[in-house]
Amino acid sequence: MAITLTERAAKHVSNFIAKRGKGVGLRLGVRTSGCSGLAYKMEFADQAGAEDLRFESHGVTVLIDPKSLQYLDGTELDFVREGLNEGFKFNNPNVKDACGCGESFNV
C-alpha cells in the first residue's frame, strides 16, 4: 500500500509549505460527490491525526485517512502544466470510470 508524489509534485508541495511557514505535509482523501460518486480532496496539513496513515515521497509527508486508502492505494500525484493551466493530477490505478468533466470518479 502506497501513495506517491512525482518529483515535480513534491517540489511544488515543499515550496508551498515553506511559503506558508507551517505544515507537516499534504493530506489526501476522497469524498462523496459528483455524478460518478467520489471526488478527491487535498489540503495542506498542519498536524497529523491519530488515525492518519503516513507515506513519505521525495521528502514530503502524505497523510491519508484509512477509509480513503482503499480508493487511493497505488495513486501517484503529479503536478502538470498543460498550456496555460497547471495543477495536480491524480494517476489512480483504481479508477474504473470518471465523469466527462473530470470532477468525479468511481472504483
trRosetta pair geometry for C-beta under 8 A, 3 or more apart (Angstrom, degrees):
i j d omega theta_ij theta_ji phi_ij phi_ji
1 53 7.9 -44 127 169 129 153
1 69 6.4 26 -169 178 129 122
1 73 5.1 -66 -136 -133 81 111
1 74 7.9 -83 -138 -42 46 66
2 55 6.0 125 -152 -132 65 135
2 73 7.3 76 40 -159 39 68
2 74 6.8 64 64 -88 74 39
3 28 6.4 -172 -173 53 157 146
3 55 4.8 159 54 41 86 162
3 57 7.3 -100 109 -29 65 138
3 62 5.0 -127 96 119 119 149
3 64 6.0 117 -11 -28 154 144
3 69 7.9 -109 -41 -125 114 79
3 72 5.9 9 -95 139 116 112
3 73 7.5 -91 -63 -117 78 34
3 74 7.9 -15 -90 27 51 12
3 75 5.5 -1 -128 64 82 90
3 76 8.0 168 -168 -88 52 33
3 77 7.3 30 173 -13 94 105
4 55 7.3 -106 -75 152 48 134
4 57 4.6 151 -147 -118 60 141
4 62 7.9 -145 -101 0 17 155
4 75 7.6 -174 35 98 64 50
4 76 4.9 -20 75 -112 96 77
4 77 7.2 -168 97 23 45 73
5 9 4.1 -132 -169 91 98 117
5 10 4.4 126 111 -59 130 85
5 13 6.9 -63 -145 6 160 139
5 26 7.8 95 -71 41 137 148
5 57 4.2 138 26 109 86 132
5 58 5.7 -100 82 31 104 116
5 60 5.7 -1 29 59 154 132
5 62 6.7 169 -33 -59 107 128
5 76 7.2 143 -106 -165 17 66
5 77 4.9 -29 -108 67 71 98
5 78 7.7 150 -162 -82 57 36
6 9 4.7 95 50 8 77 101
6 10 7.0 -144 90 -4 39 88
6 58 7.7 14 133 -15 22 151
6 76 6.4 68 -48 169 83 108
6 77 7.1 -131 5 93 77 51
6 78 4.5 36 3 -112 134 76
6 79 6.9 -141 64 17 111 72
7 10 5.8 -56 -146 38 30 111
7 11 6.3 32 156 -21 65 107
7 58 5.4 171 -109 -118 57 153
8 11 5.9 -57 -149 35 28 111
8 12 6.5 27 154 -18 64 107
8 78 6.4 37 67 -165 114 73
8 79 4.5 -138 127 56 100 98
8 80 7.7 85 109 -71 148 44
9 12 5.7 -56 -150 36 32 111
9 13 6.3 29 154 -16 67 107
9 58 8.0 123 74 49 77 142
9 77 4.9 155 -174 116 165 87
9 78 5.3 -134 -45 -141 120 22
9 79 4.2 154 -89 -19 62 94
9 88 6.5 75 -126 -123 110 90
10 13 5.8 -55 -146 39 31 110
10 14 6.1 32 156 -19 66 108
10 57 6.0 -139 -83 114 123 86
10 58 3.4 -129 -24 89 177 128
10 59 6.2 105 175 54 128 82
10 60 4.5 -157 -138 -5 88 126
11 14 5.8 -54 -143 38 29 112
11 15 6.3 29 157 -18 63 107
11 58 7.6 -60 -40 141 66 136
11 79 7.8 -115 59 37 84 145
12 15 5.9 -56 -148 37 27 110
12 16 6.4 25 155 -17 63 109
12 79 4.5 119 -1 -86 150 169
12 88 7.9 -164 91 -77 147 88
13 16 5.8 -59 -148 38 30 109
13 17 6.3 28 156 -18 66 106
13 25 7.7 23 161 -160 131 55
13 26 5.3 -58 -143 -52 139 128
13 44 7.8 163 -154 -103 87 95
13 60 5.0 59 90 -128 135 149
14 17 5.9 -55 -146 36 29 109
14 18 6.4 31 154 -20 63 107
14 59 6.6 23 -83 103 135 114
14 60 6.0 -117 -59 -80 88 104
15 18 5.7 -56 -150 36 31 113
15 19 6.4 30 153 -18 65 105
16 19 5.7 -53 -148 36 34 111
16 20 6.4 35 152 -20 65 104
16 44 6.8 -135 121 -82 117 138
17 20 5.6 -53 -148 36 33 113
17 22 7.6 -102 -169 92 77 26
17 23 4.2 -121 -138 71 100 131
17 25 7.6 -15 -88 -95 149 23
17 44 6.4 171 -91 -148 83 128
18 21 7.5 35 175 -72 32 39
20 23 5.5 55 82 -18 139 123
20 44 6.6 165 -32 134 168 163
22 46 5.8 16 138 -127 112 96
23 44 4.9 -42 -128 169 138 111
23 45 6.4 107 -157 75 83 45
23 46 5.6 -72 -103 -96 54 53
24 45 5.5 -54 58 103 90 96
24 46 6.6 80 2 176 90 18
24 47 6.0 81 -1 -105 136 29
24 48 6.0 -89 101 -36 153 84
24 61 5.8 -39 147 67 78 142
24 63 7.6 54 98 -35 107 129
25 44 7.7 -176 106 -155 27 63
25 45 5.3 -6 69 52 69 112
25 48 7.7 31 35 -73 117 93
25 54 7.9 109 40 -138 168 91
25 60 5.9 125 -137 175 90 73
25 61 3.1 -94 -80 81 145 89
25 62 6.1 -137 165 -70 127 24
25 63 5.7 125 88 -16 123 95
26 42 6.7 -9 -177 -164 103 94
26 43 7.7 159 -158 85 61 32
26 44 6.2 -48 -105 -109 59 53
26 45 6.6 144 -136 5 6 96
26 60 6.3 20 4 164 110 119
26 61 7.2 165 25 90 64 57
26 62 5.4 -22 71 -113 95 67
26 63 7.0 -178 89 24 41 77
26 77 8.0 -132 120 79 153 167
27 42 7.1 157 85 -153 59 45
27 43 5.1 -14 60 65 106 80
27 44 7.2 100 14 -176 87 6
27 45 4.2 104 -37 -57 106 113
27 52 7.6 -77 -120 -126 99 130
27 62 7.9 141 -98 -167 24 54
27 63 4.6 -30 -103 74 73 105
27 64 7.2 152 -159 -80 60 43
28 40 7.1 -35 -160 -164 90 98
28 41 7.3 144 -161 83 44 59
28 42 5.5 -6 -106 -103 69 80
28 62 6.2 -4 5 -171 115 102
28 63 7.3 157 21 77 65 51
28 64 5.2 -24 70 -92 86 97
28 68 7.0 -173 119 134 74 145
28 72 6.3 145 128 -152 123 164
28 75 7.8 -155 151 87 155 141
28 77 7.2 -139 -87 -61 145 141
29 40 7.6 136 82 -162 40 54
29 41 4.8 -19 70 62 87 103
29 42 7.8 176 29 -73 63 44
29 64 6.2 157 -78 -144 69 72
29 65 5.5 29 -107 22 121 103
29 68 4.0 -121 -141 -77 69 162
29 72 7.7 -106 -125 -26 27 146
30 38 4.8 -2 -178 -172 124 114
30 39 6.8 147 -156 72 72 35
30 40 6.1 -48 -102 -103 68 42
30 41 6.6 160 -108 11 15 88
30 68 4.8 155 17 -132 84 96
30 71 4.9 -24 -7 83 155 150
30 72 6.7 -172 -33 -45 109 106
31 38 7.1 144 73 -153 32 65
31 39 5.6 -27 63 62 83 87
31 41 5.2 59 -12 -32 109 126
32 37 6.7 -55 -141 180 73 58
32 38 6.5 -51 -105 -99 42 57
32 39 7.8 39 141 17 9 85
33 37 7.8 58 57 137 38 20
33 38 6.8 50 41 -160 73 20
33 39 3.8 -35 64 3 124 124
33 103 7.3 -98 126 145 109 102
33 104 5.6 -155 99 -95 78 121
34 37 6.9 -43 77 23 86 21
34 38 7.5 -38 47 63 111 19
34 39 5.3 117 -6 -59 121 110
34 99 5.7 -132 165 -5 120 147
34 103 4.7 177 -107 109 136 105
34 104 2.6 -175 82 -30 148 141
35 99 4.6 103 63 -103 104 136
35 103 7.8 79 19 70 83 111
35 104 6.0 160 44 55 53 133
36 97 6.0 -160 -143 109 122 91
36 98 5.9 -65 -54 -145 173 33
36 99 4.4 -140 -27 -40 111 90
36 103 8.0 156 21 81 105 73
36 104 4.0 172 46 112 94 99
36 105 5.2 -13 112 -116 141 11
36 106 4.8 -134 166 -24 91 92
37 104 6.2 151 45 163 40 122
37 105 7.3 -62 59 96 86 33
37 106 4.4 63 37 -89 131 99
38 71 6.2 -138 -178 -158 165 153
38 104 6.0 142 70 -163 37 88
38 105 5.6 -44 70 69 93 68
38 106 6.2 129 15 -95 99 49
38 107 7.2 -7 23 -5 147 93
39 103 6.1 -27 -111 157 117 73
39 104 4.8 -62 -72 -101 84 79
39 105 7.6 125 -93 18 41 73
40 90 5.6 -180 -73 -37 155 152
42 88 6.7 -35 52 69 175 161
45 48 6.7 60 150 -79 139 51
45 61 7.9 -87 62 101 124 107
45 63 5.2 20 -19 30 167 139
48 52 4.8 -129 -168 57 88 144
48 54 6.7 -18 -126 -77 143 113
48 61 7.8 -74 -72 150 116 139
48 63 5.6 -166 -119 -108 85 137
49 52 4.4 115 55 -29 81 104
49 63 7.3 117 22 177 85 134
49 65 7.4 0 64 -94 140 87
51 65 6.4 38 107 -140 108 76
51 66 6.0 -78 163 -9 107 108
52 63 4.4 -15 -171 -163 133 105
52 64 6.7 121 -157 55 78 29
52 65 6.4 -58 -104 -86 61 52
53 63 7.2 143 70 -156 46 52
53 64 5.2 -30 60 67 97 84
53 65 7.5 120 11 -142 87 7
53 66 6.2 108 -28 -79 113 66
53 69 6.1 32 30 -73 150 136
54 61 5.9 -32 -156 -161 101 101
54 62 7.2 135 -160 72 49 53
54 63 6.0 -20 -99 -99 66 68
55 61 7.4 137 74 -160 45 51
55 62 4.4 -22 66 62 97 105
55 64 7.2 16 2 6 111 112
56 59 7.3 13 -175 -100 96 11
56 60 7.2 153 -155 74 56 39
56 61 5.9 -29 -99 -98 70 59
56 62 7.4 -174 -82 16 20 81
57 60 5.7 -29 70 60 74 89
57 62 6.0 19 13 -14 112 121
62 77 7.8 160 -112 15 138 136
64 68 5.4 -122 -176 82 97 116
64 69 5.5 114 125 -75 127 83
64 72 6.3 -134 -145 73 148 144
65 68 5.0 83 62 10 84 106
65 69 7.4 -137 94 -24 43 84
66 69 5.7 -42 -153 9 37 120
67 70 7.1 -48 -177 16 38 105
68 71 5.8 -68 -167 45 54 105
68 72 5.5 17 149 2 87 123
69 72 5.9 -78 -133 55 31 93
69 73 5.6 56 168 -61 74 90
70 73 6.5 -14 -130 -12 21 114
71 92 7.8 -3 153 -165 71 138
71 94 6.1 -173 -165 101 45 151
71 107 5.4 -167 -131 -6 80 150
72 75 4.6 -56 -171 1 74 136
72 92 6.5 -75 -129 -123 55 115
72 94 7.3 -109 -85 24 15 138
73 94 6.8 84 56 -48 75 134
74 92 7.4 101 90 -153 85 54
74 93 4.7 -52 120 35 131 119
74 94 6.7 130 56 -34 116 94
75 90 5.8 -23 -165 -166 122 93
75 91 6.5 147 -160 77 64 54
75 92 4.4 -13 -106 -102 102 76
75 93 7.2 -149 -81 12 52 73
75 94 7.5 -55 -62 13 92 104
76 90 7.9 143 77 -161 45 46
76 91 4.4 -14 62 62 93 113
77 88 5.8 -14 -172 -166 100 111
77 89 7.4 150 -159 75 52 45
77 90 6.0 -23 -104 -103 71 61
77 91 7.5 -162 -77 22 22 78
78 88 7.0 144 79 -157 43 58
78 89 4.7 -22 66 61 96 97
78 91 6.1 50 -7 -16 112 112
79 86 7.1 29 173 177 85 97
79 87 7.2 -125 -146 136 67 18
79 88 5.7 -38 -97 -96 67 60
79 89 7.4 164 -97 14 17 81
80 86 6.7 -163 99 -143 44 64
80 87 6.9 -18 58 63 74 53
80 88 7.9 103 17 -137 77 15
80 89 4.9 16 5 -9 122 129
81 85 7.2 164 -155 92 53 47
81 86 4.3 -20 -101 -97 74 98
82 85 5.2 -15 67 69 83 97
82 86 7.4 159 20 -86 60 46
92 95 4.8 87 93 -24 106 104
92 105 7.3 127 71 107 141 167
94 107 4.5 -1 148 -128 102 124
95 98 6.0 10 -180 -53 130 100
95 105 4.7 -50 -131 -176 110 138
95 106 7.4 98 -149 67 66 34
95 107 6.2 -74 -101 -88 34 76
96 105 7.9 134 43 175 55 91
96 106 5.9 -48 56 97 98 80
96 107 5.7 121 -2 -139 97 30
97 105 6.8 162 90 -157 47 67
97 106 5.2 0 60 50 92 98
98 102 6.2 22 155 -117 127 48
98 104 7.0 168 -153 95 68 44
98 105 4.3 -29 -101 -101 82 86
98 106 7.8 -173 -81 16 41 63
99 102 6.8 -115 77 -27 77 16
99 103 5.8 -26 64 48 128 81
99 104 5.0 45 1 57 121 84
99 105 7.4 -120 1 -73 73 44
